[in-house]
């Protein structure tokens, strides 16, 4: 066993460049894992800088100096975010409040429906099963209410953090975009000299992360917008809230789409029952998910979809467990990074050729 490990180590890490690459990755992992909460505003700013780098480059290509281009792009982005905060969020919050107020009525309707089960299906249900189901449903409703209250209290505490983000993040984004070249040069000065493999992986991942963030934002906007139009045409209650949920669900590959199906189906069921409108809702929602997974995702993430679905799900579970939201958001790039690093490490044949 030890001989096998020794041979594997010599095959993969006999090159100084491979050791440097491993050291950089370990240092980055430790920094984010243990100090991710402290540098969270910087991580958010880096993500936004990747997102805004493309419009800045487009403006510089037409002759605008980089600093004015950065000022224009960052100012425009902040303006759009303010419009979203003061336009969309109040509506979403109002619909959340309406949904919470409607939960007791939904629970009452569910009890009435459950009480009719023994008459409608005497061979499948008896009184004891119905009572057990009603009790379980009541416990779930109470648990949901407690969760809402705790979430509301926690949101008050997070207002101070949000205020800090609103000030720090735009400043960090501005300087990351404005002084991008100087910062990369400064970072290169503290990295190991033997960084041929690290540079190879960086070139590949830098482009991929940029495309991924840009594509993911576009996917959220497209899927959320199409879902809202569909729900509004069907006159579904809480259409904006559910559309936002469907749009954000694309952050979690496969799992998110399955999870958000439940609230969409529940709202439709309580609004229309097992009627034609309910089935039209399920059909329309299924078409949206099918087009997203089979048309939109391959167009936006042509390289990322080469990963096996099992690899993506494992990456979501592992990185999400380690880094929470950011681990889920970057699950696909991180899985691609693991693949790129593994392919970049030298094998026996390459060492023999050298």
N, C-alpha and C positions, 0 to 999 in steps of 0.2 A: 504493500500500500504506500509506504513512504517512498519507495523507488518510483512508483508511478507519479506521485506528487512532485518529486524532484525532477523527473523528466519533463513533466508539464511546465514546471517553473522555468527550466532552462530553455524550453522551446518558445515560451511566450515572453520571458523577461530577461533574456540574455542581452538584448539590445538596450543601451542606455536611454534611447529615445522612448522605449516602452516603459522603462522605470519612471521617467519624467512624466509621461502621460498618466500613469497610475497615481503618482504623487499629486498631480494637479487635480485629478478626479476625487481622490480621497480628501484632500484639503477642501475642495468645494462642497463635498457631501457633508463633512463635519461642520463647516461654517453654516450651511443652510439648515441642517438638522438641529443644531444646538442654539443658533442665534437667528433663526428665521423670523421669530417674532419681533426681534429688535430691528432688523433691517427690512421689515415688511414694506414700509413706504418706498424704499429703494427698489425692491422687487417689483412693486406695482409700477413704479416709474420706468423701469427697464422694459416691462411689457408694453407700456404705452409708447415708449420711444421706438421700439420695434414696429409698432403699428403706424406711427406717424413718420417714420423714416422714408417711406415710399412717396407720400405727397411732397415732402421736403426735397427729395431728389428730383422729382418732376419739375418743381419750381426752379431749382438750380440749373436744370438742363435748358430752360428757356431764357437763362441769363440773369436771373435774380440772385444776388449774393446770398450765401447760406444763412447769415444771421437774420436779415429781414425775412427770409423764407421761413425760418424757424419761428420767428415772432408771429408771423401771419398764421401759420399752421396751428401753433399752440393756442393762440387767441381764438381762432375759429373753433377748435376742438373744445376748449373750455366753454365757449358760448353755447355750443350744441349740447354739452353735458348739463349746463344750467337749464336749458329749455326742457331737457328730459326730466331733470329733478323737479322742476316746478310745474311741468305739464303732465308727465306720465305717472310719477310716483304718487301724487295725491289721489289720482283716479284709482290706481291699484290699491292703495291703502283703504279707500272708501269701499271698494268691492270686497276686500278682506273683511272689513267690519260687517258688511251686509251678509257675507257668507257665515261669519261667526253667529250673527243674530238669527240666521235661518237654520242653524244646526238643530235647535230644539224641535222645530217643526219637522225637519227631516227625520229626526229620531222618532217623533210621534207617528209619522207616516210609515216608518219602517216597522214600528210595533204593530200598527194596524195590519200591515201586509203579512207580518209573521203570524199574527193571530188567525189569519185566514188559511194558513197552510194546512192545518189538519183537515179542514173541510174540503179544500181543493185537492190535496194529495194525501188521503188517509193511509195509503199503503207505504208512504215514504216518511211521514212525520207523525209524531205523537206529542202529547201535551208536555211531557218532560223535556223532550228535545227542543221544543219551541221555547219553553221557559229558560233553558240553559242558553240558547241562542240570544234571547232577549237580554239576559243578564250580562252576557259577554259584550253585547253591543253597548249596553249602558256603561259598562266599565271603560270601553274604548272611547265613548263620548266624553266621559268625565276626564279621562287621561288627556284627551285632546284639549279640553278646556284648560286644564292645568298647564299644559305645554304652551298654550297661547298666552296665558297670564305671565308665565316665567319668561317667555320670549319678549313680551312687552316691557317687563322690568329690565331685562338685559339690554334691550334696545336703548333705554334711557342712559344706561351706563356707557354704551358705545358711542353716544353722541359726541363726547369729548374726543374720542379717537377719530371719528369722522371729521371733526373740525380740523384736527392736526393734519389729516390726509389732504383735506381741501386746500391747505396752505402749502405743505411740503411737496406733495406730488407734482403739481404743476411747475414749481421751481426746479425740482430734480429733472423733470422731463426736458425743460428748456435747456439746462446746462448739459445734459446727456446728449442732446441733439446738436447743440451749438459747438461744444468742445469734444465731439466724438473722436476726431483724429488724435488730439492731444491725450485723451484718456486711454485710448488703445496703445499709444506709444508708451505712456507711463506704465501701463500694465505689463507690456512686453519687457520692460526693463527689470521687473522683479521675478519674471518667470525663469525657469532653468534654461541653460543654453541649449541642451539637447532636447529640442522640442519639435522635431520634424514631424513625428506622428501626431503630436498635439495640434500643430498647425494644420495638418491634413484633416483631422476630425473637426477642428474649429471652422474651417472653410465650408465643409459640408453641412455642419449643424447650424451655422450662422444663417445661411440662406434658407435652410429648412424651417428654422424657428420663425424667421420673418414671414415666410409664406404661410406657416401654420397659424400664427396669431391673426394675420390679415384674413385668411380664409375662415377661421373660426368666428371672427366678428361678423363677416359677411353671412355666414351660415345662420348665426343667431338672428340677424336682422331679417333675412329672407324667410326662414322658417317661422319666426314669430309674426312677421307681417302677413304672410299667407294664412297662417292659422287664425289671426284676428279677423281677416276679411271673411274667411270661411265661417267662423263662429258667428260673426255679425250677420251674415246673410241667412244663417239658420236661426237667428234670433236666440242664441244660447245665452243664458244668464252668465254673469261674470266673464264675459268674452275677453276683456282686456287682461284680467288676472290669469285666466287659463292660457291665453296666447303668450303672455310673458313666461309662464311656466314651461310651455312647449318649446319656446325659443331657447330658454336657459338649459333645457334638458339635453340639448346637443353637446353640452360641455362634458357629459358623461357618456361615452360611446356605448351603445346597446342598452345598458342598464337604465340610463335616463329616459329613453323612449318608452321602455316598459313601465317605469315607475309613474310617469306623468299620464299614462293611459288611464290609470285608476281614477284620479279626480275628474278627468274629462267625462268618463263613462258614468260616474256617480252623479255628477251634476245633470247630465243629460237624462239619466234614468229618473231622478226625482222631479225633473221639470216636465218630462213627457210620458214617463212610463215606458212600457214595451210597445211603443207606437212606431209609425212610419218615420217620424222625425228623428227618433232615437237611432234607428238603424241607418238613416241617412248620415247622421253624425258619425257613427262608427265607420261607415264606408269612406266618408270624406277624410276623417282623421287617418285612416289606414292608407289612403292614397298619398296624403302629405308625407307620412313616414316612409312609404315605399319610394317616393320620388327623392326624398332627402337621402336615403341610404344608397339608392342605386343610380342616381343621376347627379345630385348636387355634391355629395361627398367625393365621388371619383373625380369630378371636375376640379374641386377646390384643393383636394389632398391626393393628387395623383401618386406621389411617392409614399405617403403614409399608409394608403390602403393596401400597399404590398405586404404589410404586416399581417400575420394570421390573426383572425378574430380572437382566438384563445390568448395569443400574446398581448393583444390590446386589453382584454378583460383582466388578465393577470397584472398588467402594468397599472391599470386603474386601481385595483385592489391594493397592490403593494405600495405604490407611490402615494395614493390617496391616504392609506393608513399612516404613512410616515409624515406627509406634509399637508394633509387636509385638502382644502380647496385647490391650492396651487399644484399639489401632486396630481389631483384629478385633471386639472386644466392642461398640464403639460405631460400627461401620461403617454400620449403618442410620441411627442418629441423625445421624451426620456427613453422610451422603448427603442426608438430609432437610434438614440445615442448609444445605448448598450450594444446594439447590433453593429453600429459603425466602429465603436471601439474594439469590439471583438474581431471584426474584419481587418482593422488596422494593425493589430498586434502581429508581429512576425511569426511565421510558422517555421517548421524544420527546413522545408524546401527553400524558403527565402534565406535562411541563415547559411545553408550550404552554398547557395549561389553567391552570397557575399564573401 
